[in-house]
Amino acid sequence: MAKVKIIAKDEQGKEVPFFTKTLTKEFRGKAGQRYKISIEEPNQPVTFVGDYTVKGIIPDPHQCAEHEHWDEATQQCIPDDIPQPHECPPNQHWDETTQQCVDNPPPPEPGEGNILWKSDGIWDNGKSRTMTKHHEYDPYDKLSEVAAGGHGTAREWRIPGDADHSYLSGGMSRVYTHTPHDGRIMFECIMVWNKSMEPGDGNLSLEFYSRHNEGGDPKNRRGGVTVSFHKTSVESKEEYYHAVYTKGQSKDLPTNLEDGKEYQIKVLGDRRSTADNATTTLEPFIDYGQGQGLKSLGTFVQRVTSKQEPGLQEPSLYWRWRVNGSGPKDVEVKNMRFTQL
């Protein structure tokens, strides 16, 4: 679902765009400073609302470390949000080195890259099985396990074995596949949209460059970067470590997803990290089955610093797909493949 953006511009002309309810962190310690406030509704031009002068110092009731702030939802100190990434034209992204928009890498040619995992030969091996236990592996796949979930409907990962498909039930149930990866990757599958993920914010969520099951200090359990397909939108956000996220970005889908209809989806990812920061680009594609093939849904860019996400140099250990909603039941996916480019 698209969100309304609030833009506060300070006296130096710096814009502070945000999607939250307050400007508490921005206003702290800036009594007397004046901001110009504007509102940008989805698909509408920016509208200037008026000037606002900060009335007084807003105290921080919690003592958080530098580059952190108190999160009321989780009741803990979490890393400050990074600035929203630069907006670039379609098929381009922001390059930190040159400080300009550059063309996205060309789509991979058929057969390019190293296929790290594919469902072909595993899900259609003629062996029916159902996994319901937390961290239970597919007995015919030593790399993939089902975990968590069970909200609204019971956790269940069912593989009939009769074709290259499987079914996942239970809100926030997920399947992890343990294939270390980095740099450029490609994910592909066929998603069958399922109305059991509605009403509410149900979605099929994908997460790459992850290691958050490893436990211990945040350095060792980087969450990864997600892209999620909703009925009316596609969204992306960075998970610093387990359950601690950026606020994320959202783009409306050109056409709403329909119950029972198959959609081919693809995600191209690219992660570049140094000792001080990391930039991850995800570009999702969808085929609506109208004879036009896969179409890009735009580019999401997530940037983090080592202060926000410790362990930037720790290797990514797995990727996962997850179903969300009040009670997803038998959400079907087909022909899944994960490739290191």
ZAMI-708510 format. One record per residue: residue in one letter; x, y, z of N, C-alpha, C, O, CB in turn. Coordinates in steps of 0.001 Angstrom, whole numbers, plus 500000, padded with zeros to 6 digits. Glycine has a CB too. Layout:
<nodes>
AXYZXYZXYZXYZXYZ ...
</nodes>
This chain:
<nodes>
M500847498809500000500000500000500000500882501240500000501751501367500863499042500006501224 A500684502165499050501484503376498962501231504266500186500131504296500738501165504139497656 K502268504980500586502165505814501772502324507286501401502936507618500385503220505403502812 V501765508167502236501915509605502050503270510024502616503623509651503735500747510391502738 K504023510798501844505336511260502283505227512678502832504600513545502223506356511204501121 I505849512904503999505968514236504573507399514708504332508347513952504545505608514242506108 I507557515953503888508886516490503606509077517753504430508322518715504293509071516781502083 A510097517742505289510462518928506068511782519457505525512762518715505452510571518602507604 K511818520736505142513041521337504600513559522354505612512841523282505986512781522013503202 D514836522176506066515368523068507094515840524391506474515675524624505277516530522384507847 E516432525254507321516791526603506883517918526599505851518100527579505129517198527443508080 Q518671525506505778519735525389504788519243524753503488520018524563502550520883524578505357 G517949524425503439517379523842502235517475522323502174517093521717501173518047524419501046 K517985521703503242518090520243503273516705519624503490515983520004504411519070519786504389 E516345518663502624515064517983502756515175516779503675516143516022503610514548517553501391 V514167516609504539514098515466505440512795514735505141511783515011505785514181515908506952 P512790513793504163511558513061503850511355511920504836512325511304505279511598512516502406 F510104511633505184509857510542506123508419510066505970507580510747505381510138510988507584 F508154508876506519506815508284506461506275508016507865505238507368508003506840506979505647 T506953508499508912506531508237510279505581509321510758505247510245510016507742508142511208 K505146509198512014504134510109512538504734511402513087504036512415513131503338509421513618 T506014511406513510506601512579514142507971512879513578508567512071512866506690512385515640 L508460514075513916509821514486513572510661514604514840511569515431514928509813515830512797 T510338513760515823510993513887517130512509513894517018513164514786517559510559512757518042 K513070512925516334514528512808516254515137514000515530516178514512515940514923511510515546 E514492514444514452515019515568513677514979516869514484515914517666514410514224515734512374 F513895517094515262513719518357515986514530518428517279514726519516517819512258518562516302 R515005517284517786515670517272519087516865518234519098517757518136518255516131515843519439 G516871519167520065517985520094520213517997521230519207519027521887519057519254519354520111 K516870521497518494516851522524517455515772523574517698515135524055516761516642521884516099 A515576523921518964514571524929519307514837526220518561515976526681518491514553525189520817 G513767526816517991513877528071517273514154527935515795514010528906515052514927528880517876 Q514546526762515350514805526575513926513490526399513173512530525824513685515727525360513693 R513475526912511940512247526903511150512343525868510021513388525718509388511968528309510570 Y511235525159509783511155524147508733509975524470507822508933524945508274511013522717509341 K510159524205506540509064524289505578508500522881505382509236521960505030509545524908504212 I507199522717505607506569521404505593505748521231504315504933522083503962505678521214506839 S505984520099503625505235519774502414504712518347502515505223517538503289506117519948501148 I503688518050501723503087516713501689503066516231500244502725516978499327501640516720502298 E503443514952500059503391514341498729502540513080498790502975512056499315504821514015498205 E501330513157498253500472511980498176500901511104497004501528511592496064498987512390498034 P500562509785497052500951508896495962500469509406494606499292509715494420500404507503496209 N501414509487493660501107509882492279500594511316492160499921511658491188500084508939491699 Q500917512161493161500497513561493144501714514461493335502702514024493927499436513834494243 P501675515700492855502813516608493054502958517010494516502002516942495288502654517860492187 V504160517427494884504424517896496244503653519197496491503668520105495660505956518108496473 T502976519274497649502190520461498002502764521091499267502888520420500292500688520098498203 F503115522380499202503640523095500359502505523394501338501456523900500941504344524405499922 V502718523077502628501693523269503652501929524551504440501000525328504660501660522073504600 G503183524775504867503471525977505639504768525848506410505442524820506347502336526276506591 D505120526923507156506332526948507966506031526452509377504922526615509887506928528368508009 Y507049525839510001506910525438511398508210525755512124509295525438511637506557523922511520 T508094526383513293509257526683514122509279525738515314508290525614516037509241528161514593 V510400525080515512510530524126516618510369524886517930511030525901518151511910523375516568 K509481524388518807509089525135520017510065524949521170510243525863521976507706524707520463 G510690523802521263511564523580522409512373522322522225512153521567521277510759523500523696 I513295522094523111514140520915523048513313519694523415512643519674524448515363521057523984 I513363518685522573512641517442522845513601516463523491514514515974522825512025516842521541 P513424516164524756514394515293525438514289513855524967513241513399524509514191515351526947 D515386513169525090515419511727524804515321510998526135516278511015526908516731511311524018 P514175510347526430514005509712527749514869508462527918514997507952529031512543509347527964 H515451507971526851516272506767526932517684507084526479517879507866525548515672505627526081 Q518651506496527117520042506717526774520472505691525732520767504542526063520938506639528029 C520504506113524477520930505234523399522304505678522903522696506834523063519896505234522240 A523009504755522313524338505041521794524248505981520595523170506199520042525059503740521405 E525391506531520203525446507396519027524956506622517809525272505444517646526885507932518795 H524185507289516956523603506709515744522496505692516063522147504874515213524697506040514914 E521942505742517293520814504896517655519717505746518267519970506874518691521247503785518629 H518496505215518318517385505894518966516459504830519557516543503648519224516618506821517960 W515576505289520445514672504367521137513476504042520258512842504939519702514203504966522478 D513167502745520134512022502289519346510927501841520294511114500883521045512421501136518377 E509776502523520273508690502204521196508098500829520928507667500152521861507604503254521105 A508069500407519669507450499124519329508208497959519927507609497037520480507365498959517826 T509544498000519816510360496874520310510927497122521694511485496219522317511498496597519352 Q510775498394522190511282498766523516512783498515523635513258497908524595510540497988524604 Q513511498999522635514963498868522660515582499939521771514895500556520957515401497454522202 C516889500154521933517618501067521069517887500367519736518343499224519701518948501532521739 I517599501071518649517852500510517327518627501528516502518625502711516842516523500117516619 P519296501103515418520075502044514597519184503110513974518034502851513617520832501293513495 D519741504322513850519019505386513156518767504985511717519545504237511124519800506711513216 D517674505488511157517395505243509748518392506003508888518803507112509229515951505650509393 I518770505404507782519612506087506815518730506972505938517523506745505862520418505069505954 P519303507966505279518488508797504386517850507958503288518399506933502883519338509912503765 Q516706508391502816516086507702501703517020507728500501517663508749500258514729508337501354 P517118506643499745518021506610498603517596507609497526516438508022497461518079505201498019 H518555507984496689518280508908495599517288508276494619517354507081494333519589509302494874 E516382509088494117515441508628493114516093508723491743516596509781491367514130509449493163 C516088507633491001516676507598489665515609507208488654514591506625489027517870506613489607 P515827507520487379514864507116486347514750505601486271515607504891486797515273507680484979 P513697505092485620513556503639485446514811503037484820515441503637483949512328503317484573 N515156501839485283516307501083484773517650501717485123518671501397484514516200500945483276 Q517646502624486115518894503173486628518892503114488152517839502964488772519099504625486137 H520089503235488758520210503276490212521331504243490587522148504617489745520482501854490794 W521362504649491876522352505597492349523670504891492631523702503869493315521852506316493601 D524760505443492098526090504882492306526842505754493302527074506935493045526870504773490964 E527229505169494452527881505938495506529261506435495076529699507495495524528003505094496767 T529941505696494225531290506079493830531285507321492956532043508262493194531968504936493099 T530418507319491932530368508448491004529367509516491423529341510603490845530029507958489622 Q528528509207492443527516510143492930526580510596491821526309511787491665528181511350493564 Q526084509616491044525130509908489986524330508656489661524692507552490070525848510439488727 C523238508836488922522434507711488471523153507020487311523631507668486379521008508178488048 V523216505698487392523856504912486337522910503796485904521988503442486639525219504325486822 D523133503246484724522288502178484201522403500920485054523486500593485538522659501867482753 N521279500208485239521315498916485907522119497927485076522205498074483857519890498387486152 P522719496904485726523414495882484947522442495205483980521260495070484295524065494835485879 P522915494784482824522013494126481869521473492828482443522178492154483193522736493851480541 P520219492453482108519668491185482586520557490029482147521128490075481058518229490984482068 P520684488999482967521539487877482596521000487146481376519789487056481175521675486910483762 E521908486630480570521522485814479435521066484443479923521502483997480984522688485682478436 P520192483758479165519780482407479561520994481511479767521887481449478922518845481795478503 G521013480825480891522118479925481191523277480586481905524213479904482322522608479312479943 E523233481937482057524325482637482720524258482405484220523171482303484790524279484141482406 G525417482322484858525489482211486306525555480770486787525455479820486011524310482891486925 N525729480646488116525837479345488770524567479086489567524318479765490564527090479280489689 I523762478118489147522524477801489859522880477165491199523414476057491245521612476851489014 L522580477874492291522891477372493629521836476398494130522139475497494912523026478527494604 W520592476579493679519503475688494122518354475813493141518082476901492633519029476031495579 K517675474700492870516456474725492058515510473650492539515937472589492994516777474531490561 S514212473930492437513199472979492909513018471819491943512579470740492340511867473686493113 D513355472037490679513263470980489675514132469794490086515331469954490313513688471506488284 G513540468615490183514253467428490616514122467155492102514457466065492567515688467553490263 I513630468154492863513418467978494308511939467917494624511466466969495250514079469116495102 W511198468948494182509767468985494490508960468016493629507845467646493998509235470392494304 D509503467605492501508772466703491592509411465316491539509426464666490494508719467301490178 N509942464872492689510649463582492705509741462387492984510231461274493173511741463619493738 G508416462604493013507475461514493241507303461128494693506615460150494983507906460330492482 K507914461873495634507852461553497065507019462609497788507453463752497934509283461468497680 S505841462233498234504991463167498968505482463297500406505800462297501048503515462705498939 R505544464534500914505958464747502304505391466065502806505102466974502028507504464736502434 T505236466152504147504722467352504797505573467642506017505760466770506866503225467188505188 M506093468862506115506919469281507239506143470282508096505629471272507576508255469898506743 T506056470032509403505296470903510301506107471382511508505679472308512198504063470180510783 K507248470784511773508036471139512950508936472340512659509381472545511529508881469940513409 H509193473128513704510086474274513593511494473797513245512063472962513948510097475093514908 H512054474332512154513379473950511652513413472487511192514416471795511364514440474178512738 E512306472031510607512287470675510036512696470739508566512137471511507788510873470023510184 Y513674469923508201514175469897506833513316468998505950512722468022506407515628469426506809 D513271469361504668512736468458503657513650467228503621514850467379503392512643469161502238 P513130466027503836513992464840503875514706464568502557515656463786502525513179463634504254 Y514270465190501480514899464972500178515693466203499715516090466303498554513834464616499136 D515911467130500646516667468343500323517432468773501566516839469334502488515723469491499817 K518721468524501609519527468811502800519762470300503014520337470690504031520856468106502699 L519325471149502067519566472584502170518365473381502653518533474532503058519995473107500851 S517149472816502629515938473616502863515165473141504086514956471943504275515035473568501639 E514738474102504921514000473819506152512842474797506294512909475922505800514933473900507386 V511783474369506969510658475234507277510785475683508726511291474935509563509300474509507029 A510330476903509034510498477426510389509442478474510685508734478952509799511902478019510575 A509360478821511990508512479910512503507062479727512061506608478603511841509041481278512022 G506339480841511934504971480796511429503956480270512416504162480296513630504924479969510215 G502843479789511862501768479267512668500777480310513133499936480009513979502324478581513830 H500843481533512611499904482585513013498645482492512161498705482673510945500552483995512881 G497533482219512774496255482136512057495947480742511558494843480239511766496254483086510897 T496904480110510903496780478711510497498073478003510867499115478639511027496481478578508959 A498002476699511002499159475935511460500289475976510432500054476019509225498757474485511746 R501526475960510944502684475861510067502653474528509334502529473471509953503998476016510868 E502768474585508004502787473360507209503425473648505854502977474525505116501351472791507030 W504467472905505544505084472979504230504849471630503553505402470607503957506624473326504325 R504024471654502524503591470417501880504139470329500462503967471239499652502059470326501864 I504799469217500185505349468959498853504725467663498349505144466584498766506928468868498878 P503725467741497456503057466518496989503978465584496219503755464374496210501885466879496121 G505005466121495575505932465291494816505481464972493411506212464328492658506164464033495535 D504269465419493035503713465078491724504103466055490625503932465761489442502223465011491813 A504631467227491013505018468254490046505989469201490737506230469078491938503766469029489491 D506547470145489985507533471076490527506823472223491251506825473365490792508446471626489399 H506212471887492399505525472910493192505477472480494647505708471314494969504095473163492655 S505170473451495544504961473148496955503994474168497534503719475194496911506306473148497738 Y503471473882498743502449474708499382502901475052500805503383474187501536501067473976499399 L502741476320501187503136476764502526501944477403503227501252478240502647504321477762502451 S501703477007504486500604477534505302501156478094506603502239477713507048499547476434505591 G500387479017507216500736479570508512501357480944508408502420481099507808501670478651509225 G500702481960508991501207483316508908502636483428509398502958482996510505500329484239509693 M503498484015508565504925484202508811505706482895508786506857482862509220505128484883510137 S505107481822508290505868480599508045506862480871506930506579481638506010504928479404507679 R508029480241507013509076480534506043509909479295505740509978478359506537509974481657506553 V510530479313504586511428478239504173512800478850503925512947479743503090510895477499502895 Y513802478367504653515178478799504468515911477796503585515766476586503754515893478956505829 T516697478306502643517569477452501849519001477924502056519339479076501784517174477480500335 H519838477010502544521193477342502982522163477296501809522802476275501552521654476381504089 T522263478414501105523181478542499983523923479864500122523358480901499773522426478459498619 P525159479882500613525920481120500727525983481848499383526133481222498334527335480829501240 H525866483185499429525860483973498205526290485396498518526288485817499675524466483957497544 D526656486129497482527044487527497631527020488169496246526831487485495240528461487663498299 G527213489487496202527268490161494914525958490058494163524895490301494735528380489592494077 R526017489695492867524828489644492018524147488285492126524793487244492009525196489938490557 I522835488306492349522051487073492434520765487236491635520371488349491284521734486714493914 M520111486097491350518810486122490668517906485075491297518302483922491467518968485866489133 F516691485479491642515664484574492158514532484501491140514146485519490565515134485050493555 E513997483295490914512892483108489973511894482101490540512288481130491186513417482635488593 C510621482330490303509600481334490626508274481743489995508148482839489449509448481172492162 I507305480867490076505923481186489737505148481244491047505152480282491815505302480128488739 M504491482358491302503679482552492495502208482459492097501781483091491130503993483924493177 V501442481679492835499997481633492635499369482480493743499398482093494911499447480143492652 W498802483631493380498250484507494423497082483822495108496238483209494455497802485864493828 N497038483930496427496098483189497243495348484172498145495972484891498926496826482099498081 K494012484210498045493220485171498813493269484911500313492830485756501093491786485143498345 S493801483745500741493918483507502183494929484458502825494970484579504050494324482052502450 M495753485137502003496651486161502538495939487502502704496537488477503158497866486327501626 E494684487544502341493866488744502507492780488445503544492505487266503769493233489198501138 P492149489422504188492450490846504112493703491188504914494327490307505506491263491666504615 G494065492457504931495253492884505653496452492968504740496324493033503517495541491945506797 D497602492966505344498838493207504612499541491900504271500751491780504468499767494106505421 G498798490917503762499392489638503403500287489770502187500071490627501330498313488605503144 N501297488910502120502241488999501006503107487751500927503178486956501865503123490244501146 L503755487604499793504837486637499644506123487425499772506412488290498945504760485854498268 S506899487130500809508103487898501118509349487073500820509424485895501169508097488347502592 L510312487697500180511596487072499879512688487835500607512632489062500693511866487040498345 E513683487127501134514795487797501808516108487165501364516258485944501342514643487716503353 F517062488041501006518356487601500513519475488181501377519249489092502174518541488010499041 Y520687487641501208521877488113501926521666488015503441521980488953504175522208489573501524 S521145486902503898520726486765505295521641485817506082522296484934505528519285486263505359 R521652486049507403522300485128508347521675485293509740522337485019510741523845485384508402 H520410485736509820519886486140511122519520484988512038519179485235513195518697486991510929 N519572483752511590519335482627512494520564482240513303520491481346514146518863481438511711 E521686482897513060522940482448513663523038482755515150523834482134515854524096483080512952 G522243483701515640522243483991517071523449484810517502524321485129516695522202482708517853 G523487485149518796524604485910519333524467487395519075523361487916518931525890485415518750 D525613488078519017525637489519518835525078489915517460525103489112516527527066490046518999 P524567491167517335524064491622516035525054491416514889524644491179513753523702493078516118 K526348491504515179527360491310514145527213489969513448527534489833512267528743491425514743 N526730488987514180526669487625513642525312487270513051525159486176512509527010486637514719 R524324488150513134522973487766512720522318488821511831521175489221512054522107487518513943 R523057489256510833522501490212509876521211489677509274521145488517508868523516490520508767 G520193490516509216518882490050508770518787489816507282518272488783506852517845491026509168 G519278490762506476519162490650505028518291491745504456517906492676505163518607489297504645 V517979491632503170517167492625502464515964491918501848516113490888501190518003493368501366 T514775492472502061513545491820501634512916492533500441513093493735500241512556491762502787 V512182491757499664511247492303498683509982491471498808510045490241498791511836492272497203 S508831492127498934507582491414499186506524491815498169506374492987497823507080491689500611 F505793490803497698504734491001496709503387490991497420502981489970497977504785489904495601 H502694492128497402501384492295498003500330492325496898500664492334495713501328493587498862 K499083492340497284498001492355496296498056493592495409497749493525494219496654492285496995 T498452494732495999498414495997495258499771496680495141499872497725494498497450496934495916 S500824496114495750502108496818495762503260495829495899503061494643496164502151497847496906 V504458496346495714505677495603496004506507496487496928506590497698496726506471495220494683 E507130495868497960507837496641498974509218496042499237509468494874498940507020496697500276 S510101496852499793511443496390500129511927497105501382511623498279501594512420496627498953 K512679496391502207513305497000503378514499496164503810514627494993503451512292497141504539 E515363496792504585516552496130505119516245495674506542515671496423507332517800497082505086 E516628494451506857516529493948508235517937493969508819518774493132508479515898492487508291 Y518194494949509717519534495064510289519937493749510957520998493189510685519595496227511305 Y519066493285511828519180491967512452517783491599512900516865492400512723520210491955513661 H517581490439513465516241489869513622515224490870514160515381491404515258516300488677514541 A514168491119513363513001491930513718513306493415513874512467494144514402512407491418514989 V514461493891513441514777495310513472515014495765512031516010495397511409516028495601514380 Y514075496578511505514052496915510092514203498424509859513997499232510765512761496418509464 T514568498779508623514335500133508148512834500296507913512081499325507985515154500431506844 K512411501508507636510987501733507389510555501232506016509370500983505796510664503208507518 G511494501083505099511170500459503830510658501414502765510419502596503009510169499412504051 Q510503500854501582510052501594500412508940500788499750508903499563499859511233501865499414 S508031501485499061506876500826498466506596501393497082506748502592496846505642500980499365 K506186500515496170505767500937494836504441500238494516504286499045494777506868500601493755 D503497500978493957502217500389493574502399499463492380503182499753491475501188501487493248 L501668498338492381501642497475491214500754498096490141499749498728490464501145496061491588 P501110497927488881500256498478487817498897497797487746497926498394487282500951498354486477 T498823496536488206497570495781488210497506494954489483498498494328489856497450494870486947 N496365494936490156496223494145491381496326492654491079495909492192490017494882494453492069 L496890491906492031496995490461491884495640489808492136494867490270492974498055489892492846 E495358488724491400494057488067491463494179486672492055495131485944491771493426487996490074 D493209486311492877493193485017493536493243483881492511492488483875491539491947484886494415 G494145482918492742494231481736491898494999481917490610495170480955489860492889481280491577 K495472483132490327496178483373489078497679483204489263498231483597490291495866484769488549 E498338482617488266499780482407488299500510483656487806500113484281486823500167481184487445 Y501590484004488515502431485127488126503890484692488173504383484265489217502189486354489048 Q504568484799487061505998484552487070506682485777487654506413486903487237506532484233485639 I507569485556488625508296486675489230509793486388489178510235485239489146507832486916490700 K510540487464489172512000487385489187512528488557489995511950489644489965512591487389487737 V513629488345490719514288489427491439515773489369491123516421488341491315514035489329492976 L516307490493490634517743490636490458518291491416491643517777492485491975518084491342489110 G519329490891492281519922491539493442521396491800493237522072491092492490519717490698494677 D521892492841493917523317493150493870523692493794495196523113494807495588523667494089492659 R524658493207495881525117493748497169526605494048497095527407493198496708524822492756498328 R526963495278497473528353495706497490528662496236498884527987497147499365528634496787496394 S529684495669499538529979496067500910531462496361501085532322495785500419529539494980501888 T531727497289502017533077497597502463533093497453503978532102497025504569533527499038502015 A534196497801504604534249497728506062533317498743506708532929498576507864535674497950506550 D532951499800505972532175500890506562530708500924506158529880501448506903532795502178506199 N530364500367504977528982500472504528528674499380503516529565498685503028528712501855503922 A527395499249503217526936498288502211525761498892501454524922499578502038526532496928502869 T525705498638500169524586499071499325524017497844498631524743497103497968525036500153498276 T522713497632498787522046496492498156520956497010497232520127497828497630521452495522499222 T520967496527495996519974496893494999519132495670494665519677494617494334520647497466493726 L517810495794494748516900494728494345515961495276493278515367496342493442516100494173495567 E515836494531492180514922494924491112513950493771490851514341492769490253515705495305489809 P512690493891491289511697492839491058511038492977489685510885494079489159510629492873492153 F510655491833489119509951491776487841508707490902488018508681490026488883510880491218486703 I507682491138487204506492490297487239505925490160485826505963491098485030505427490884488205 D505403488975485538504723488707484274503248488496484594502887487548485292505340487456483530 Y502394489386484080500961489292484344500257488300483417499037488147483483500324490656484206 G501021487629482555500411486647481660499595487260480550498648486643480061499550485726482438 Q499946488470480142499210489175479093500005489233477789499724490041476904498862490588479553 G501007488351477697501806488282476486502917489302476391503570489413475353500936488429475330 Q503145490064477476504177491091477455505453490659478155506434491402478155503660492344478089 G505461489470478753506652488970479429506904489653480749506044490366481266507846489134478552 L508096489433481300508475490024482575508687491521482440509371491980481525509733489363483114 K508099492279483355508241493722483364508842494165484697508432493694485758506878494410483116 S509827495084484634510447495596485847509442496421486658508648497179486100511684496444485501 L509492496259487981508647497039488885509427498184489520508943498826490453508060496140489974 G510625498439489021511450499505489572512587498956490401512698497746490596510612500441490408 T513421499833490882514617499448491619514534499953493058514194501112493297515880499994490925 F514846499081494012514938499446495420516412499455495823517143498507495537514115498462496316 V516840500517496481518225500609496932518228500793498451517600501715498973518975501788496219 Q518931499920499146519056500014500602520529500234500940521394499489500480518499498725501311 R520814501270501754522191501560502154522290501551503673521431502109504355522661502927501584 V523325500925504201523536500870505642525009501131505937525875500941505082523088499496506222 T525271501569507159526638501743507630526946500668508662526046499981509145526847503160508227 S528214500530508991528604499530509993528037499869511365527879498981512203530131499421510074 K527722501164511613527092501541512883525681500968512974525236500541514039527053503075513035 Q524988500969511838523608500496511823523536498977511735522684498355512370522852501118510660 E524410498389510965524355496955510721525748496352510903526507496254509939523809496659509301 P526089495951512120527409495361512351527593494096511511526624493440511128527601495038513847 G528820493780511243529101492539510521528876492634509035528448491660508415528267491445511062 L529154493792508438528947493933507003529772492929506204529388492540505101529287495341506567 Q530892492518506757531775491611506041531458490139506299532062489258505687533200491893506420 E530513489869507202530162488477507470529429487888506260528580488566505682529285488366508750 P529729486655505863529134486101504638527642485819504790527169485441505862529854484821504243 S526911486012503684525491485648503647525386484132503574526076483494502779524758486318502433 L524520483556504409524464482096504525523231481473503892523274480307503500524518481708505961 Y522126482219503778520909481630503233519969482704502726520164483893502980520212480775504282 W518944482267502004517852483118501549516566482415501931516570481215502205517925483398500000 R515461483154501951514208482532502379513022483140501659513078484263501157514027482670503886 W511933482358501621510634482863501163509633482619502277509741481639503014510174482171499820 R508655483517502400507750483509503558506367483953503126506229484761502208508280484426504689 V505323483421503795503950483871503546503458484629504771503631484178505904503005482666503220 N502846485780504535502375486634505617500889486922505461500355486907504352503170487945505655 G500235487180506570498812487481506574498188486955507847498882486447508728498115486882505341 S496864487079507942496175486650509165496071485136509262495877484609510358494784487260509224 G496192484431508163496115482974508207496312482334506850495413481641506374494795482548508768 P497460482537506202497674481962504875497514480445504877497954479771505808499055482332504362 K496891479919503846496648478486503741496974478013502330496429478522501351495185478147504106 D497872477029502239498218476406500951498595477444499889498041477440498790497047475559500447 V499527478321500218500047479266499231501026478510498331502026477969498802500745480502499927 E500729478479497046501481477639496111502555478443495377502315479549494894500530476990495099 V503740477849495312504820478388494482505330477258493589505239476083493943505985478990495365 K505868477631492425506303476648491444507654477052490851508040478221490868505249476492490332 N508361476043490325509530476283489469510478477314490063510797478312489416509085476739488093 M510925477080491280511773478040491992513246477770491682513686476624491590511519477967493521 R514003478886491523515431478744491225516180479939491775515690481068491732515675478605489703 F517392479680492301518222480731492880519613480625492255520235479563492289518288480614494451 T520100481735491682521330481717490900522296482781491369521904483920491623521026481907489429 Q523564482407491482524634483373491718525156483828490356525623483013489560525788482755492600 L525075485139490093525479485661488783526939486114488800527451486582487783524569486831488368 
</nodes>
